[in-house]
Amino acid sequence: MHNPVMLHVLTTEAFADWFAALDDRAAEDVATALDVVEQLGPSKALPGSRESLLWYEHPGVSRFLPWDSLAIDLETWGCVHDYAKQVLARLESPRFTSRVSRLGAKEATFVLRCIAEIRRTIDPRSRWTLELAGGPLGRVTPVKPEDACAELRRRYFEVLEAAGFAVEDVPAHSLALREFARRAPARPFRLLYGVHVQGETALFVLGEWLDRSFYGDSVRRAERMWRLFLAGSLRAVEPQKPL
């Protein structure tokens, strides 16, 4: 039986200091996230995480809110937007467009229509107009961020099949940092981490509470430390998980 590849999880010293100061409940939540990233390996991303790092969040949407709240909707939009960009990069590549040009009229029409639908998913005007209007194409029921890409993924696979390509998903990770927010009933927090697929390593760079209205400096700091880690000039440590 093939054993799935696990990631070697490390943290920066800054993350380790933040982690060590957590109370037991928060430490368990963070440790669970670290364990899930480790177990999922390089082929799957942490559910609910995204590459769109928030540089600003109003304190009013940082607290724990129901699944139909603006905060959750923004996180869902971030997940869909990231995934759609990856999909479109594949579908607009020279190799794919060359294949479409050789398809029959029926297949080519279907593929191009699907691509247009996917492109609309990352148009914020289309997204929020439908959302506010509450029309038939808008969100009927609340969708969690980790479930948001299911329909988009299905459409992408249909396009690949119609064009005669192998049906496989886009890579789960690039070299960009990812953000995971935990909006627990207690004190909500977010984790900024990166995955080096070739090195089979995940680095948790920063953790912080979602109680500040602006944290652009932390994004810049995390990106700087991540670049240093990739260059081999940043010390990383093993996470000290709670017993």
Buried (B, 14 or more C-beta within 10 A) or exposed (E): EEEEEBBEBBBBEBBBEBBEEBEEEBBEBBBEBBEBBBEBBBEBBBEBBBBBBBEEBEEEBBBBBEBEBEBBBBBBBBBBBBBBBBBBEBBEEEEBEEBBEEBEEEBBEBBBEBBEEBBBBBEEEEBEEBBEEEEEEEBEEEBEBBEBBEEBBEBBBBBBEBBEBEEEBBEBBBEBBBBBBBBEEEBBBBBBBBBBBEEEBBBBBBBBEBEEEEBEEBBEBBBEBBBBBBEEEBEBEEBEBEE
